[in-house]
Amino acid sequence: MYICLMNPSISFITIGVRDLEKMARFYQKVLGLEMEKEQEGVAFFKMNAGLTFALFKEQDLAEDIGLGSEGWSDQNAYKNMTLAFNFDSKEAVDLYFEQLIAKGVTIQRMPEPVFWGGYRGYFADPEDNYWEVAYNPFL
């Protein structure tokens, strides 16, 4: 299976936030977004055309990316947001990472199973914008 790097579609936009409850209320009550799902530390809002907008506690998002407790506060390295590509299998995620590595892309975190049942890894673009590549069996 070959996954083309030229035409991926963005499936998630995630913003790291300091106060998840306050931010979730803002997006619901002020902007009128409908919350699709909330789980500990993350709120998901379904957008158009299969896009999901997510709020994630900023330190938890930094740790999920693999920045640890020190790198998350460095505003040059971490911009409190990620974009995501979701694939339909773990194998597709692994294959995508093989292609990224072959092209010399900076890998922040190799794909691995996640506690919530998914599978994900992160890479960085040349200006340290982080991209998650994931398989989410619940979407």
Short mmCIF file of the C-alpha atoms (twelve columns), coordinates in Angstrom:
data_MODEL
# 
_entry.id   MODEL 
# 
loop_
_atom_site.group_PDB 
_atom_site.id 
_atom_site.type_symbol 
_atom_site.label_atom_id 
_atom_site.label_alt_id 
_atom_site.label_comp_id 
_atom_site.label_asym_id 
_atom_site.label_seq_id 
_atom_site.Cartn_x 
_atom_site.Cartn_y 
_atom_site.Cartn_z 
_atom_site.pdbx_PDB_model_num 
ATOM 1   C CA . MET A 1   0.000   0.000  0.000  1 
ATOM 2   C CA . TYR A 2   1.346   3.447  -0.938 1 
ATOM 3   C CA . ILE A 3   -0.023  6.567  0.720  1 
ATOM 4   C CA . CYS A 4   0.581   9.711  -1.296 1 
ATOM 5   C CA . LEU A 5   2.158   12.537 0.674  1 
ATOM 6   C CA . MET A 6   0.909   15.095 -1.830 1 
ATOM 7   C CA . ASN A 7   -2.858  15.025 -1.176 1 
ATOM 8   C CA . PRO A 8   -3.585  14.379 2.508  1 
ATOM 9   C CA . SER A 9   -6.627  16.054 4.019  1 
ATOM 10  C CA . ILE A 10  -6.673  17.725 7.418  1 
ATOM 11  C CA . SER A 11  -9.031  15.921 9.752  1 
ATOM 12  C CA . PHE A 12  -8.271  17.603 13.108 1 
ATOM 13  C CA . ILE A 13  -7.318  21.076 14.243 1 
ATOM 14  C CA . THR A 14  -6.314  21.001 17.912 1 
ATOM 15  C CA . ILE A 15  -5.604  24.002 20.120 1 
ATOM 16  C CA . GLY A 16  -3.796  23.668 23.439 1 
ATOM 17  C CA . VAL A 17  -5.651  25.644 26.117 1 
ATOM 18  C CA . ARG A 18  -4.953  26.582 29.741 1 
ATOM 19  C CA . ASP A 19  -8.563  26.304 31.006 1 
ATOM 20  C CA . LEU A 20  -10.407 23.560 29.140 1 
ATOM 21  C CA . GLU A 21  -13.788 24.080 30.803 1 
ATOM 22  C CA . LYS A 22  -13.797 27.849 30.161 1 
ATOM 23  C CA . MET A 23  -12.704 27.402 26.544 1 
ATOM 24  C CA . ALA A 24  -15.248 24.629 25.891 1 
ATOM 25  C CA . ARG A 25  -18.029 26.859 27.258 1 
ATOM 26  C CA . PHE A 26  -16.843 29.716 25.001 1 
ATOM 27  C CA . TYR A 27  -16.921 27.584 21.849 1 
ATOM 28  C CA . GLN A 28  -20.331 26.157 22.790 1 
ATOM 29  C CA . LYS A 29  -22.159 29.170 24.220 1 
ATOM 30  C CA . VAL A 30  -20.540 32.079 22.354 1 
ATOM 31  C CA . LEU A 31  -19.656 30.549 18.990 1 
ATOM 32  C CA . GLY A 32  -22.496 28.014 18.967 1 
ATOM 33  C CA . LEU A 33  -20.393 24.946 18.201 1 
ATOM 34  C CA . GLU A 34  -21.920 21.611 19.124 1 
ATOM 35  C CA . MET A 35  -19.697 19.464 21.311 1 
ATOM 36  C CA . GLU A 36  -19.426 16.015 19.830 1 
ATOM 37  C CA . LYS A 37  -17.624 14.354 22.701 1 
ATOM 38  C CA . GLU A 38  -15.761 15.244 25.858 1 
ATOM 39  C CA . GLN A 39  -13.273 13.055 27.629 1 
ATOM 40  C CA . GLU A 40  -10.759 13.808 30.333 1 
ATOM 41  C CA . GLY A 41  -8.576  16.678 29.132 1 
ATOM 42  C CA . VAL A 42  -10.060 16.990 25.613 1 
ATOM 43  C CA . ALA A 43  -13.233 18.448 24.064 1 
ATOM 44  C CA . PHE A 44  -14.208 17.597 20.465 1 
ATOM 45  C CA . PHE A 45  -16.425 19.685 18.193 1 
ATOM 46  C CA . LYS A 46  -17.635 18.288 14.864 1 
ATOM 47  C CA . MET A 47  -17.164 20.722 12.014 1 
ATOM 48  C CA . ASN A 48  -18.041 20.532 8.314  1 
ATOM 49  C CA . ALA A 49  -16.692 18.048 5.773  1 
ATOM 50  C CA . GLY A 50  -15.393 15.575 8.345  1 
ATOM 51  C CA . LEU A 51  -13.225 18.110 10.176 1 
ATOM 52  C CA . THR A 52  -12.965 17.940 13.968 1 
ATOM 53  C CA . PHE A 53  -11.945 20.919 16.094 1 
ATOM 54  C CA . ALA A 54  -10.471 19.921 19.457 1 
ATOM 55  C CA . LEU A 55  -9.453  21.668 22.665 1 
ATOM 56  C CA . PHE A 56  -6.712  19.906 24.618 1 
ATOM 57  C CA . LYS A 57  -5.084  21.023 27.880 1 
ATOM 58  C CA . GLU A 58  -1.895  22.731 26.656 1 
ATOM 59  C CA . GLN A 59  0.619   20.886 28.846 1 
ATOM 60  C CA . ASP A 60  -1.078  17.553 28.064 1 
ATOM 61  C CA . LEU A 61  -0.936  18.336 24.336 1 
ATOM 62  C CA . ALA A 62  2.761   19.215 24.593 1 
ATOM 63  C CA . GLU A 63  3.428   15.950 26.399 1 
ATOM 64  C CA . ASP A 64  1.348   14.038 23.821 1 
ATOM 65  C CA . ILE A 65  3.534   15.539 21.085 1 
ATOM 66  C CA . GLY A 66  6.582   14.334 23.000 1 
ATOM 67  C CA . LEU A 67  7.927   17.697 24.164 1 
ATOM 68  C CA . GLY A 68  7.976   16.735 27.836 1 
ATOM 69  C CA . SER A 69  7.652   19.102 30.742 1 
ATOM 70  C CA . GLU A 70  10.448  21.461 29.662 1 
ATOM 71  C CA . GLY A 71  9.774   22.052 25.948 1 
ATOM 72  C CA . TRP A 72  6.083   22.821 26.267 1 
ATOM 73  C CA . SER A 73  6.605   26.337 27.573 1 
ATOM 74  C CA . ASP A 74  9.120   27.288 24.866 1 
ATOM 75  C CA . GLN A 75  6.958   29.382 22.540 1 
ATOM 76  C CA . ASN A 76  9.495   29.003 19.725 1 
ATOM 77  C CA . ALA A 77  9.045   25.243 19.734 1 
ATOM 78  C CA . TYR A 78  5.410   24.842 20.697 1 
ATOM 79  C CA . LYS A 79  2.581   26.997 19.381 1 
ATOM 80  C CA . ASN A 80  -0.276  25.430 21.397 1 
ATOM 81  C CA . MET A 81  -1.815  23.761 18.373 1 
ATOM 82  C CA . THR A 82  -1.493  20.766 16.109 1 
ATOM 83  C CA . LEU A 83  -3.018  19.646 12.850 1 
ATOM 84  C CA . ALA A 84  -3.811  16.001 12.208 1 
ATOM 85  C CA . PHE A 85  -4.173  13.450 9.458  1 
ATOM 86  C CA . ASN A 86  -6.219  10.379 10.375 1 
ATOM 87  C CA . PHE A 87  -5.854  7.121  8.504  1 
ATOM 88  C CA . ASP A 88  -7.963  3.996  8.560  1 
ATOM 89  C CA . SER A 89  -5.341  1.665  10.044 1 
ATOM 90  C CA . LYS A 90  -2.182  1.474  12.141 1 
ATOM 91  C CA . GLU A 91  -0.382  0.099  9.090  1 
ATOM 92  C CA . ALA A 92  -1.264  3.210  7.078  1 
ATOM 93  C CA . VAL A 93  0.145   5.415  9.856  1 
ATOM 94  C CA . ASP A 94  3.373   3.372  9.884  1 
ATOM 95  C CA . LEU A 95  3.663   3.540  6.108  1 
ATOM 96  C CA . TYR A 96  3.148   7.306  6.153  1 
ATOM 97  C CA . PHE A 97  5.946   7.651  8.703  1 
ATOM 98  C CA . GLU A 98  8.237   5.512  6.547  1 
ATOM 99  C CA . GLN A 99  7.634   7.966  3.714  1 
ATOM 100 C CA . LEU A 100 8.219   10.980 5.972  1 
ATOM 101 C CA . ILE A 101 11.498  9.518  7.222  1 
ATOM 102 C CA . ALA A 102 12.617  8.750  3.662  1 
ATOM 103 C CA . LYS A 103 12.027  12.416 2.793  1 
ATOM 104 C CA . GLY A 104 14.096  13.648 5.750  1 
ATOM 105 C CA . VAL A 105 11.167  15.025 7.771  1 
ATOM 106 C CA . THR A 106 11.801  15.685 11.478 1 
ATOM 107 C CA . ILE A 107 10.007  13.038 13.517 1 
ATOM 108 C CA . GLN A 108 8.981   14.274 16.949 1 
ATOM 109 C CA . ARG A 109 7.375   11.040 18.152 1 
ATOM 110 C CA . MET A 110 7.267   7.712  16.350 1 
ATOM 111 C CA . PRO A 111 3.827   6.082  16.052 1 
ATOM 112 C CA . GLU A 112 2.743   4.107  19.099 1 
ATOM 113 C CA . PRO A 113 -0.437  2.857  20.758 1 
ATOM 114 C CA . VAL A 114 -2.283  5.450  22.863 1 
ATOM 115 C CA . PHE A 115 -4.098  4.785  26.151 1 
ATOM 116 C CA . TRP A 116 -7.499  5.648  24.634 1 
ATOM 117 C CA . GLY A 117 -7.251  2.876  22.045 1 
ATOM 118 C CA . GLY A 118 -5.787  4.752  19.098 1 
ATOM 119 C CA . TYR A 119 -2.374  4.877  17.490 1 
ATOM 120 C CA . ARG A 120 -0.406  8.034  16.724 1 
ATOM 121 C CA . GLY A 121 2.884   9.748  16.042 1 
ATOM 122 C CA . TYR A 122 4.007   13.339 15.437 1 
ATOM 123 C CA . PHE A 123 6.264   15.085 12.964 1 
ATOM 124 C CA . ALA A 124 7.352   18.714 12.660 1 
ATOM 125 C CA . ASP A 125 7.453   20.944 9.619  1 
ATOM 126 C CA . PRO A 126 10.523  23.167 9.011  1 
ATOM 127 C CA . GLU A 127 9.167   25.863 11.380 1 
ATOM 128 C CA . ASP A 128 8.250   23.411 14.165 1 
ATOM 129 C CA . ASN A 129 4.531   23.239 13.540 1 
ATOM 130 C CA . TYR A 130 3.481   19.829 14.824 1 
ATOM 131 C CA . TRP A 131 1.368   17.360 12.872 1 
ATOM 132 C CA . GLU A 132 -0.242  14.295 14.380 1 
ATOM 133 C CA . VAL A 133 -0.704  11.240 12.177 1 
ATOM 134 C CA . ALA A 134 -3.209  8.909  13.774 1 
ATOM 135 C CA . TYR A 135 -5.502  5.956  13.547 1 
ATOM 136 C CA . ASN A 136 -8.619  6.477  15.666 1 
ATOM 137 C CA . PRO A 137 -10.827 3.369  15.675 1 
ATOM 138 C CA . PHE A 138 -13.683 5.433  17.143 1 
ATOM 139 C CA . LEU A 139 -14.061 7.872  14.233 1 
# 
